[in-house]
Amino acid sequence: MALTAIYAQLNCSDLGASTAWFSTLFARQPDARPMQGLAEWHHGREAGFQLYENPQQAGSGTLTLLVDDIRSEQERLGAGGVKTAEIETADYTTIMRLNDPDGNLVVLAQPGRG
């Protein structure tokens, strides 16, 4: 299979509330709303994120996002009203675990030791 792009997707119970949360996370509104119940953020030409309103499956997903400076993201998100967590340092990465409004796990990761 020759991929041209890849999109991660999480389910939510309330598209409006979750869109607001992810808009704060990504520091911008969705780039597209290609169909009812779906908000989409594009990250370059090869990657993206889809938020789909599907209450029956909301809250059980995981999304990992690699960032350049996890500490500045922690500060920015906290100032934007997102409940942040402690930064955890492991052998090869530094992470911060967040939960979206439905309880989906959103992990910010900085390769190396931030």
N, CA, C and O of each residue as an XYZ file, in Angstrom:
456
protein
N       0.838     -1.164      0.000
C       0.000      0.000      0.000
C       0.895      1.244      0.000
O       1.790      1.376      0.835
N       0.650      2.120     -0.916
C       1.385      3.381     -0.980
C       0.493      4.482     -0.406
O      -0.437      4.945     -1.065
N       0.786      4.890      0.819
C      -0.015      5.914      1.480
C       0.369      7.304      0.983
O       1.538      7.582      0.716
N      -0.627      8.166      0.863
C      -0.366      9.567      0.529
C      -0.640     10.485      1.709
O      -0.185     11.629      1.731
N      -1.386      9.982      2.693
C      -1.683     10.749      3.908
C      -2.225      9.792      4.952
O      -2.657      8.684      4.635
N      -2.195     10.235      6.206
C      -2.771      9.447      7.293
C      -3.472     10.407      8.254
O      -2.954     11.479      8.568
N      -4.647     10.010      8.712
C      -5.438     10.801      9.638
C      -5.732      9.978     10.883
O      -6.143      8.822     10.791
N      -5.519     10.579     12.043
C      -5.944      9.977     13.299
C      -7.395     10.406     13.535
O      -7.825     11.438     13.018
N      -8.143      9.631     14.302
C      -9.546      9.951     14.541
C      -9.927      9.574     15.960
O      -9.539      8.514     16.452
N     -10.685     10.437     16.619
C     -11.268     10.145     17.921
C     -12.768     10.386     17.846
O     -13.237     11.251     17.106
N     -13.512      9.605     18.624
C     -14.956      9.789     18.739
C     -15.264     10.703     19.915
O     -14.539     10.716     20.911
N     -16.345     11.467     19.792
C     -16.773     12.353     20.871
C     -18.284     12.262     21.029
O     -18.987     11.785     20.138
N     -18.774     12.726     22.174
C     -20.217     12.702     22.419
C     -20.879     14.026     22.068
O     -22.075     14.057     21.778
N     -20.124     15.119     22.089
C     -20.647     16.452     21.795
C     -19.629     17.163     20.912
O     -18.604     17.645     21.393
N     -19.923     17.224     19.612
C     -18.963     17.781     18.668
C     -18.629     19.235     18.988
O     -17.479     19.643     18.832
N     -19.594     20.016     19.427
C     -19.332     21.419     19.751
C     -18.339     21.582     20.885
O     -17.377     22.340     20.765
N     -18.561     20.879     21.984
C     -17.664     20.979     23.141
C     -16.281     20.431     22.806
O     -15.269     21.020     23.189
N     -16.234     19.321     22.102
C     -14.944     18.726     21.769
C     -14.191     19.549     20.730
O     -12.965     19.638     20.778
N     -14.912     20.146     19.800
C     -14.259     21.018     18.816
C     -13.613     22.202     19.519
O     -12.501     22.593     19.165
N     -14.278     22.772     20.493
C     -13.696     23.889     21.248
C     -12.421     23.447     21.961
O     -11.422     24.167     21.946
N     -12.446     22.271     22.583
C     -11.271     21.768     23.309
C     -10.102     21.539     22.361
O      -8.983     21.974     22.634
N     -10.361     20.850     21.237
C      -9.288     20.576     20.286
C      -8.830     21.841     19.560
O      -7.676     21.921     19.141
N      -9.708     22.822     19.404
C      -9.287     24.101     18.829
C      -8.284     24.793     19.742
O      -7.344     25.430     19.266
N      -8.479     24.671     21.042
C      -7.485     25.195     21.990
C      -6.198     24.380     21.896
O      -5.107     24.950     21.878
N      -6.311     23.066     21.837
C      -5.142     22.210     21.734
C      -4.305     22.557     20.500
O      -3.089     22.721     20.599
N      -4.955     22.668     19.341
C      -4.240     22.923     18.092
C      -4.039     24.417     17.811
O      -3.411     24.779     16.817
N      -4.564     25.277     18.672
C      -4.450     26.735     18.539
C      -5.074     27.258     17.243
O      -4.599     28.233     16.661
N      -6.145     26.594     16.802
C      -6.883     27.059     15.618
C      -8.173     26.258     15.450
O      -8.322     25.161     15.988
N      -9.069     26.820     14.714
C     -10.338     26.160     14.416
C     -10.108     25.034     13.404
O      -9.049     24.980     12.779
N     -11.083     24.134     13.233
C     -10.932     23.063     12.242
C     -10.706     23.636     10.840
O     -11.189     24.719     10.507
N      -9.970     22.893     10.042
C      -9.732     23.294      8.654
C     -10.881     22.907      7.745
O     -11.081     23.527      6.701
N     -11.633     21.896      8.127
C     -12.725     21.421      7.280
C     -13.786     20.756      8.140
O     -13.525     20.283      9.246
N     -14.983     20.738      7.593
C     -16.106     19.985      8.153
C     -16.722     19.228      6.985
O     -17.765     19.613      6.457
N     -16.051     18.133      6.586
C     -16.417     17.466      5.339
C     -17.784     16.779      5.326
O     -18.312     16.469      4.258
N     -18.350     16.545      6.495
C     -19.690     15.949      6.572
C     -20.275     16.257      7.948
O     -19.553     16.664      8.859
N     -21.566     16.062      8.093
C     -22.212     16.309      9.370
C     -21.591     15.418     10.446
O     -21.386     14.223     10.235
N     -21.292     16.023     11.609
C     -20.749     15.270     12.725
C     -19.240     15.082     12.691
O     -18.694     14.327     13.495
N     -18.553     15.765     11.760
C     -17.108     15.574     11.609
C     -16.390     16.920     11.503
O     -16.763     17.774     10.699
N     -15.362     17.091     12.321
C     -14.470     18.253     12.236
C     -13.077     17.723     11.946
O     -12.687     16.670     12.450
N     -12.324     18.462     11.128
C     -11.044     17.957     10.652
C      -9.980     19.048     10.695
O     -10.206     20.168     10.237
N      -8.821     18.710     11.249
C      -7.658     19.605     11.270
C      -6.594     18.983     10.376
O      -6.297     17.794     10.491
N      -6.025     19.787      9.489
C      -4.956     19.313      8.603
C      -3.618     19.735      9.186
O      -3.453     20.874      9.624
N      -2.674     18.822      9.188
C      -1.327     19.084      9.705
C      -0.348     18.758      8.590
O       0.147     17.635      8.488
N      -0.079     19.743      7.766
C       0.719     19.519      6.575
C      -0.114     18.796      5.531
O      -1.341     18.751      5.622
N       0.554     18.239      4.551
C      -0.149     17.548      3.461
C      -0.321     16.055      3.729
O      -1.107     15.388      3.057
N       0.410     15.531      4.707
C       0.407     14.087      4.906
C      -0.266     13.621      6.191
O      -0.344     12.417      6.438
N      -0.750     14.542      7.009
C      -1.323     14.117      8.290
C      -2.503     15.004      8.668
O      -2.614     16.150      8.232
N      -3.368     14.445      9.480
C      -4.510     15.211      9.952
C      -5.176     14.521     11.124
O      -4.801     13.418     11.521
N      -6.169     15.195     11.664
C      -6.922     14.676     12.794
C      -8.404     14.879     12.526
O      -8.822     15.961     12.112
N      -9.195     13.847     12.761
C     -10.638     13.908     12.594
C     -11.319     13.672     13.934
O     -10.971     12.750     14.672
N     -12.280     14.508     14.230
C     -13.095     14.399     15.436
C     -14.513     14.073     14.982
O     -15.146     14.866     14.285
N     -15.007     12.906     15.378
C     -16.293     12.418     14.896
C     -17.277     12.256     16.046
O     -16.965     11.640     17.065
N     -18.469     12.818     15.868
C     -19.494     12.696     16.906
C     -20.116     11.310     16.841
O     -20.871     10.987     15.924
N     -19.778     10.498     17.838
C     -20.224      9.113     17.928
C     -20.285      8.756     19.418
O     -19.375      8.107     19.934
N     -21.347      9.175     20.112
C     -21.419      9.014     21.568
C     -21.227      7.582     22.065
O     -20.706      7.376     23.161
N     -21.636      6.599     21.280
C     -21.534      5.207     21.718
C     -20.075      4.760     21.875
O     -19.799      3.854     22.661
N     -19.144      5.371     21.148
C     -17.751      4.949     21.217
C     -16.831      6.046     21.746
O     -15.609      5.901     21.705
N     -17.395      7.118     22.231
C     -16.590      8.235     22.738
C     -15.894      7.859     24.043
O     -16.450      7.146     24.878
N     -14.670      8.353     24.201
C     -13.973      8.214     25.467
C     -13.017      7.050     25.592
O     -12.423      6.863     26.654
N     -12.849      6.263     24.548
C     -11.976      5.094     24.670
C     -10.769      5.141     23.741
O     -10.095      4.128     23.553
N     -10.490      6.302     23.160
C      -9.390      6.405     22.210
C      -8.139      7.032     22.805
O      -8.157      7.590     23.902
N      -7.060      6.924     22.053
C      -5.787      7.528     22.423
C      -5.194      8.213     21.204
O      -5.232      7.676     20.097
N      -4.649      9.395     21.415
C      -3.989     10.165     20.370
C      -2.658     10.639     20.930
O      -2.618     11.217     22.016
N      -1.572     10.405     20.213
C      -0.256     10.883     20.628
C       0.230     11.911     19.623
O       0.238     11.664     18.417
N       0.634     13.067     20.134
C       1.111     14.170     19.299
C       2.534     14.521     19.699
O       2.806     14.750     20.878
N       3.440     14.565     18.737
C       4.822     14.942     19.010
C       4.960     16.458     18.906
O       4.506     17.071     17.940
N       5.590     17.048     19.909
C       5.763     18.499     19.960
C       7.238     18.840     20.156
O       8.028     18.005     20.596
N       7.597     20.086     19.821
C       8.983     20.542     19.971
C       9.323     20.948     21.401
O      10.439     20.717     21.866
N       8.357     21.556     22.103
C       8.634     22.094     23.436
C       7.443     21.825     24.347
O       6.504     22.619     24.401
N       7.483     20.719     25.053
C       6.344     20.276     25.868
C       6.044     21.251     27.006
O       4.882     21.434     27.372
N       7.062     21.869     27.561
C       6.845     22.802     28.677
C       6.109     24.060     28.217
O       5.241     24.560     28.933
N       6.438     24.570     27.050
C       5.714     25.741     26.554
C       4.281     25.367     26.183
O       3.372     26.183     26.336
N       4.066     24.136     25.695
C       2.700     23.685     25.401
C       1.892     23.553     26.688
O       0.709     23.890     26.715
N       2.524     23.062     27.754
C       1.846     22.963     29.042
C       1.395     24.347     29.508
O       0.264     24.509     29.966
N       2.259     25.328     29.394
C       1.916     26.700     29.792
C       0.813     27.282     28.912
O      -0.141     27.870     29.421
N       0.941     27.120     27.589
C      -0.043     27.666     26.653
C      -1.418     27.046     26.888
O      -2.422     27.757     26.942
N      -1.465     25.731     27.027
C      -2.745     25.051     27.229
C      -3.373     25.421     28.562
O      -4.579     25.654     28.637
N      -2.567     25.478     29.614
C      -3.091     25.889     30.917
C      -3.678     27.286     30.868
O      -4.737     27.536     31.443
N      -3.000     28.201     30.187
C      -3.503     29.571     30.045
C      -4.782     29.614     29.218
O      -5.596     30.526     29.364
N      -4.953     28.613     28.342
C      -6.153     28.535     27.514
C      -7.310     27.804     28.162
O      -8.359     27.630     27.543
N      -7.131     27.373     29.407
C      -8.218     26.724     30.128
C      -8.234     25.210     30.065
O      -9.164     24.589     30.580
N      -7.233     24.596     29.449
C      -7.151     23.134     29.397
C      -6.499     22.647     30.682
O      -5.465     23.169     31.101
N      -7.106     21.648     31.301
C      -6.516     21.067     32.505
C      -5.277     20.278     32.085
O      -5.378     19.276     31.378
N      -4.113     20.739     32.526
C      -2.867     20.073     32.174
C      -2.460     19.117     33.287
O      -3.074     19.080     34.353
N      -1.419     18.349     33.018
C      -0.932     17.362     33.990
C       0.559     17.573     34.188
O       1.185     18.413     33.542
N       1.102     16.792     35.096
C       2.548     16.820     35.311
C       3.267     16.307     34.067
O       2.757     15.444     33.353
N       4.433     16.839     33.825
C       5.272     16.339     32.745
C       6.058     15.149     33.280
O       6.674     15.225     34.343
N       6.030     14.053     32.535
C       6.699     12.823     32.922
C       7.920     12.611     32.019
O       7.835     12.760     30.800
N       9.038     12.266     32.623
C      10.253     12.010     31.859
C      10.534     10.521     31.857
O      10.546      9.874     32.904
N      10.762      9.983     30.660
C      11.117      8.569     30.499
C      12.515      8.500     29.883
O      13.194      9.519     29.760
N      12.933      7.315     29.503
C      14.281      7.147     28.959
C      14.504      7.905     27.657
O      15.573      8.479     27.449
N      13.507      7.913     26.782
C      13.708      8.473     25.443
C      12.738      9.586     25.075
O      12.799     10.115     23.966
N      11.857      9.942     25.974
C      10.871     10.966     25.655
C      10.355     11.618     26.927
O      10.546     11.108     28.032
N       9.707     12.741     26.750
C       9.031     13.433     27.836
C       7.572     13.555     27.414
O       7.289     13.941     26.280
N       6.642     13.231     28.311
C       5.227     13.239     27.933
C       4.381     14.019     28.934
O       4.777     14.260     30.074
N       3.202     14.400     28.456
C       2.157     14.955     29.317
C       0.843     14.325     28.855
O       0.488     14.386     27.678
N       0.139     13.727     29.794
C      -1.136     13.062     29.498
C      -2.288     14.022     29.769
O      -2.396     14.593     30.854
N      -3.136     14.188     28.776
C      -4.330     15.029     28.882
C      -5.552     14.164     28.618
O      -5.447     13.090     28.026
N      -6.701     14.635     29.057
C      -7.965     13.993     28.711
C      -8.873     15.010     28.057
O      -9.058     16.114     28.570
N      -9.440     14.636     26.918
C     -10.398     15.520     26.255
C     -11.725     15.464     27.020
O     -11.827     14.718     27.994
N     -12.740     16.224     26.612
C     -13.998     16.249     27.374
C     -14.677     14.887     27.557
O     -15.453     14.715     28.497
N     -14.404     13.926     26.686
C     -14.994     12.590     26.811
C     -14.106     11.602     27.539
O     -14.519     10.469     27.788
N     -12.898     12.006     27.885
C     -11.979     11.096     28.553
C     -11.020     10.387     27.622
O     -10.240      9.548     28.073
N     -11.052     10.702     26.313
C     -10.036     10.163     25.421
C      -8.674     10.633     25.915
O      -8.537     11.767     26.374
N      -7.677      9.778     25.825
C      -6.329     10.126     26.246
C      -5.607     10.829     25.104
O      -5.519     10.302     23.995
N      -5.092     12.022     25.385
C      -4.301     12.774     24.414
C      -2.927     12.969     25.051
O      -2.792     13.648     26.069
N      -1.918     12.367     24.442
C      -0.568     12.416     24.982
C       0.276     13.354     24.127
O       0.401     13.168     22.917
N       0.852     14.363     24.773
C       1.848     15.194     24.105
C       3.201     14.597     24.435
O       3.490     14.313     25.597
N       4.028     14.405     23.425
C       5.331     13.790     23.613
C       6.406     14.634     22.946
O       6.249     15.106     21.820
N       7.499     14.808     23.673
C       8.667     15.493     23.134
C       9.804     14.494     23.106
O      10.273     14.062     24.159
N      10.261     14.116     21.908
C      11.384     13.172     21.832
C      12.608     13.725     22.572
O      12.837     14.934     22.597
N      13.371     12.840     23.159
C      14.498     13.257     23.971
C      13.988     13.575     25.365
O      12.844     13.271     25.705
N      14.805     14.162     26.131
C      14.397     14.491     27.498
C      14.230     15.993     27.609
O      15.208     16.736     27.695
N      12.943     16.445     27.607
C      12.618     17.867     27.640
C      12.863     18.442     28.957
O      12.641     19.635     29.161
